[in-house]
Amino acid sequence: METFTINKLGAIFFKRIPDKATVFIEKNELNFESGLLTSSLFIANLFPKTYEIKITKDGYQSWQKTLSVKPSLVTEVPPIILLPFSIDLGKPLLKQREDFWVGPKYLISRSPNRVLWFNNQKIVGEEIASWSEDGETVISRSGNTYFATNLQMPWSAINLNLALANLKIKSVQFHPQNSDELIIQTTAGLYLLNIQSLVLKIFKSTIADFQPITRLESSPNKNYLALLNEKNELYLIDFSNSQPKKLADNATDFKFSPDEKQIAFITKNKEVVTDFLKENKAMAVLNIGIPEDGKLSWHRDSSHLFIQYPEALYLLEGNNLPPINLQLVTNGATQHFYKAEENILYILKNQSLYKLNFE
């Protein structure tokens, strides 16, 4: 028996609940009518304590959470997504493909004989290393040889190794803030190559202090830069103060959230970690056993992550409130790409590429 004392009440606010979902609080079903697509839900006058919440929908995977309600405060829950037990991927967009790359405008795929295809035309190289910000130019590579190709003229390409004379190239990518320039990592150091004039110069920047660099990425609004070096050290540069911050010693992949409030990364400890960039909140460490070669991408709500395992794709909540909700998107997936601005999910499965309009 609970003993009640005079106490201020609290509440729970759900930002978004799927249409036709049923909400249970402490195993009691709420009388809740959702909207046509999605709806918010405010549960008021709750005594301060811990509540077990469950949300279900016929034919869909369920959502569960243990939420703490405190006096005079509202516990806010990020948008909730429920996935069907079985998602129909529809007809393949492309068949006989072993890999693919999606840019701002175009898609490039690779056939099992390691040929790159763009709009039914072959382009030079065996994999894509980087896209320009406008999506019109790609850097491809074949072994240690790198090429720059304008996709308006896919039959022509610039051999970047020739432009760098005797320098041995280790990696090439577009400058995250200038699509006319390439950051080129060589055995002799870091260089900047203007792709229009082919003028080469030594790259003098704070970024150069962290070489050898394996990956650079700007946040959506260009306020931050994240870089990963060959030691698997992940650094964050805030352009408002230019002070670098080490986020991890053992990161293997990372991605900024679409709202630019968080960065998520995978560690060699098989964890997914999310970190708020401005808010004074602790990192959320999600122990879900993801392999080192796993990949992640943010859903456009900036509250969920797509997590790529070797043979399956999952949707994960970006917080560590127990229990962690990890929903299966599809088995057999070997690669994925989520285009947040269009809410489209590309999935490679059984050497077929699918394009899914994600709810």
C-alpha positions in Angstrom: 0.0 0.0 0.0 1.3 3.4 -1.0 1.2 6.2 1.6 0.3 9.5 0.0 1.5 12.8 1.4 0.8 16.4 0.3 3.1 16.7 -2.7 3.3 18.6 -5.9 2.3 16.6 -9.0 4.2 16.1 -12.2 3.5 15.2 -15.8 4.7 13.3 -18.9 4.7 14.9 -22.4 5.1 12.8 -25.5 6.1 14.9 -28.5 4.7 12.5 -31.0 2.8 9.2 -30.8 2.1 7.1 -34.0 -1.4 7.0 -35.3 -3.7 4.3 -33.9 -1.2 3.4 -31.2 -2.3 2.3 -27.7 -0.6 3.8 -24.6 -0.3 1.9 -21.3 0.9 3.5 -18.1 1.6 1.0 -15.3 -0.3 -1.6 -17.4 -3.4 0.6 -17.5 -4.6 1.6 -21.0 -5.2 5.3 -21.5 -8.2 6.6 -23.3 -6.3 8.4 -26.0 -7.4 9.4 -29.5 -4.5 10.0 -31.9 -4.7 12.2 -34.9 -4.7 11.3 -38.6 -1.0 10.8 -38.8 0.8 11.5 -35.5 -0.2 13.3 -32.3 1.3 14.6 -29.0 0.1 13.4 -25.6 0.2 15.2 -22.3 -0.4 13.1 -19.1 -0.9 15.4 -16.2 -1.5 15.0 -12.4 1.0 12.2 -11.9 2.4 11.5 -8.4 6.2 11.8 -8.4 7.6 8.3 -8.9 8.8 5.9 -11.6 6.3 4.8 -14.2 6.4 1.9 -16.7 5.2 3.0 -20.1 4.4 0.8 -23.1 3.1 1.8 -26.5 1.8 -0.8 -28.9 0.2 -0.9 -32.4 -1.2 -3.9 -34.2 1.4 -5.4 -36.6 4.1 -3.2 -35.2 7.1 -3.5 -32.9 6.3 -2.1 -29.4 8.0 0.6 -27.4 8.7 0.5 -23.7 10.3 2.9 -21.3 10.8 3.5 -17.5 10.2 7.2 -16.9 10.7 9.2 -13.7 8.2 11.9 -12.8 9.3 14.7 -10.5 7.3 17.3 -8.5 6.2 20.3 -10.6 8.2 19.1 -13.6 7.2 17.7 -17.0 9.1 14.7 -18.2 9.5 15.2 -22.0 9.7 12.2 -24.3 11.2 12.5 -27.8 9.2 11.5 -30.8 8.3 7.8 -30.9 8.5 5.7 -34.1 7.0 2.2 -34.3 8.2 0.0 -37.1 6.2 -2.8 -38.7 7.3 -6.4 -37.8 7.9 -6.8 -41.6 8.7 -3.9 -43.9 7.8 -4.3 -47.6 10.8 -2.9 -49.5 9.0 -3.1 -52.8 10.7 -3.6 -56.1 14.5 -3.1 -56.4 15.7 0.2 -57.7 18.8 -1.6 -59.1 19.9 -5.2 -59.3 23.3 -6.9 -59.3 24.9 -4.2 -57.1 27.5 -4.8 -54.3 27.8 -1.2 -53.0 26.4 2.3 -53.6 26.9 5.9 -52.7 24.3 8.7 -52.4 25.2 12.3 -52.9 23.3 15.6 -52.6 21.8 15.0 -56.1 22.8 11.7 -57.6 23.4 8.0 -56.8 26.4 5.9 -57.9 26.4 2.2 -57.6 29.0 -0.6 -58.1 28.4 -3.9 -59.8 30.0 -7.2 -58.7 32.8 -6.8 -61.3 33.7 -3.5 -59.4 32.6 -1.1 -62.1 31.0 2.2 -61.0 27.8 3.2 -62.6 26.1 6.6 -62.8 22.9 7.0 -64.9 23.8 3.8 -66.9 27.2 5.1 -67.7 30.5 3.8 -66.4 32.8 6.2 -64.4 36.4 5.7 -63.5 37.4 4.1 -60.2 36.2 1.3 -57.9 34.7 3.3 -55.0 33.7 6.8 -54.1 35.9 8.7 -51.6 34.1 12.1 -51.4 31.3 14.2 -52.9 31.4 17.9 -53.5 28.9 19.9 -51.5 26.8 20.7 -54.6 26.9 17.0 -55.6 28.2 17.7 -59.1 31.7 16.3 -58.6 33.0 13.1 -57.0 36.4 11.8 -56.0 36.7 8.1 -56.8 39.6 5.8 -56.3 41.0 2.6 -57.7 43.7 1.2 -55.3 46.0 4.2 -54.5 45.0 6.2 -57.6 42.4 9.0 -57.2 40.2 10.7 -59.8 38.0 13.8 -59.8 34.9 13.5 -62.1 32.4 16.2 -62.9 29.1 14.2 -63.2 27.9 16.5 -66.0 30.8 14.9 -68.0 31.1 11.4 -66.5 33.3 10.2 -69.3 36.1 12.6 -68.4 38.2 12.6 -65.1 41.3 14.2 -63.7 44.0 11.9 -62.4 44.9 13.5 -59.1 48.0 11.5 -58.7 49.5 13.1 -61.8 48.6 16.6 -60.4 50.6 15.8 -57.3 53.7 14.6 -59.2 55.7 12.3 -57.0 53.7 12.6 -53.7 52.1 9.4 -52.6 48.4 9.9 -51.8 46.9 8.3 -48.7 43.4 9.9 -48.9 41.5 12.6 -50.7 38.3 14.5 -49.8 36.6 17.7 -50.5 37.2 20.6 -48.1 34.0 20.5 -45.9 33.7 24.3 -46.3 34.9 24.8 -49.9 33.9 22.5 -52.8 36.6 24.0 -55.0 39.4 22.6 -52.8 40.5 19.1 -51.9 42.3 18.1 -48.7 44.9 15.6 -49.7 46.7 13.4 -47.2 50.1 12.3 -48.5 53.0 10.5 -46.9 54.7 13.9 -46.9 51.9 15.7 -45.1 48.6 17.5 -45.7 48.0 19.5 -48.9 45.3 21.7 -50.4 44.5 21.3 -54.1 42.3 23.8 -56.0 40.3 21.5 -58.3 39.7 24.3 -60.8 43.2 25.7 -61.2 45.1 22.6 -60.0 47.2 24.8 -57.8 48.7 22.8 -54.9 49.8 24.3 -51.6 50.7 23.0 -48.1 47.6 23.0 -45.9 48.2 25.3 -43.0 45.3 25.0 -40.6 44.3 23.8 -37.1 43.1 20.7 -38.9 46.7 19.8 -39.9 47.7 19.4 -36.3 45.6 16.2 -36.1 47.1 14.4 -39.1 47.1 11.7 -40.4 43.4 12.3 -40.9 41.0 9.7 -42.2 37.8 11.6 -42.2 36.4 15.2 -42.0 32.8 16.3 -41.8 31.1 19.6 -41.1 27.9 19.9 -39.1 24.7 20.8 -41.2 25.0 24.5 -40.5 28.8 24.6 -40.7 29.2 25.6 -37.1 31.3 22.5 -36.2 33.9 20.3 -37.7 34.5 16.7 -36.6 37.6 14.8 -37.6 38.9 11.3 -37.1 42.6 10.4 -37.4 44.4 7.1 -38.0 44.6 6.5 -34.2 40.8 6.5 -34.1 40.8 9.7 -32.1 37.7 11.8 -32.7 38.0 15.6 -32.3 35.4 18.3 -32.5 36.2 21.9 -33.6 33.7 24.6 -32.6 34.2 27.5 -35.1 32.8 30.0 -32.6 36.0 29.6 -30.5 38.2 27.4 -32.7 39.1 25.3 -29.7 39.4 21.5 -30.5 37.8 19.0 -28.1 38.6 15.4 -28.0 35.4 13.3 -27.9 36.9 9.8 -28.0 40.1 7.8 -28.2 38.6 4.8 -30.0 35.9 6.0 -32.4 35.2 4.2 -35.7 32.3 6.2 -37.2 30.5 9.4 -36.4 27.6 11.6 -37.6 26.1 15.0 -36.7 22.3 15.1 -36.0 20.2 17.1 -38.6 19.4 19.7 -36.0 23.1 20.2 -35.2 22.5 19.7 -31.5 24.3 16.3 -31.2 27.0 14.1 -32.6 26.9 10.3 -32.4 29.8 8.0 -32.8 30.6 4.3 -32.6 33.4 3.1 -30.3 35.7 0.0 -30.4 33.9 -1.0 -27.2 30.9 -1.8 -29.4 28.9 1.2 -28.0 27.0 4.0 -29.6 27.6 7.3 -27.9 25.6 10.5 -28.4 26.9 13.9 -27.2 25.1 17.2 -27.0 27.2 19.9 -28.6 26.0 23.0 -26.6 23.7 21.8 -23.8 25.3 20.8 -20.5 24.2 17.1 -20.7 26.2 14.0 -20.1 27.0 11.7 -23.0 24.5 8.9 -23.6 26.4 5.6 -23.8 24.3 2.8 -25.5 25.7 -0.6 -25.0 24.2 -2.5 -27.9 27.1 -4.6 -29.2 27.6 -2.9 -32.5 30.7 -4.1 -34.4 33.6 -1.9 -35.3 32.7 -1.9 -39.0 29.1 -0.8 -38.2 27.7 2.4 -39.6 25.2 4.9 -38.3 23.1 7.7 -39.6 20.6 10.0 -37.9 16.8 10.0 -38.6 15.6 13.5 -39.5 13.9 13.8 -36.1 17.4 13.9 -34.5 16.1 11.5 -31.9 16.7 8.1 -33.6 19.7 6.5 -35.3 19.9 3.9 -38.1 22.5 1.3 -37.0 24.1 -1.0 -39.6 25.1 -4.4 -38.4 26.8 -6.8 -40.8 23.6 -8.5 -41.9 20.8 -6.3 -40.5 19.6 -2.7 -40.1 18.1 -1.4 -36.9 16.5 1.8 -35.7 17.8 3.0 -32.3 16.7 5.6 -29.9 19.4 8.2 -29.3 19.0 8.2 -25.5 20.0 5.8 -22.8 16.8 5.8 -20.7 16.1 2.1 -20.0 15.0 0.0 -21.6 16.8 0.9 -24.9 14.4 0.4 -27.8 16.2 -1.2 -30.8 13.8 -2.0 -33.6 14.6 -4.2 -36.6 14.2 -2.4 -40.0 15.2 -5.5 -42.1 17.4 -8.6 -42.0 19.9 -9.3 -44.7 20.8 -5.6 -45.3 24.6 -5.1 -45.9 24.5 -1.3 -46.5 22.2 1.6 -46.0 22.0 5.4 -46.6 19.4 7.7 -45.1 18.6 10.9 -46.9 17.1 13.0 -44.1 15.9 16.0 -46.2 13.8 13.6 -48.3 13.1 11.0 -45.6 14.3 8.3 -48.0 16.1 5.2 -46.8 18.3 3.3 -49.3 19.0 -0.4 -48.5 21.3 -2.9 -50.1 20.1 -6.4 -49.7 20.9 -9.6 -51.6 22.8 -7.5 -54.2 19.6 -5.4 -54.9 19.3 -1.8 -54.0 15.9 -0.6 -52.6 14.6 2.9 -52.1 12.1 3.2 -49.3 10.0 6.2 -48.3 10.5 6.0 -44.6 7.6 7.0 -42.3 
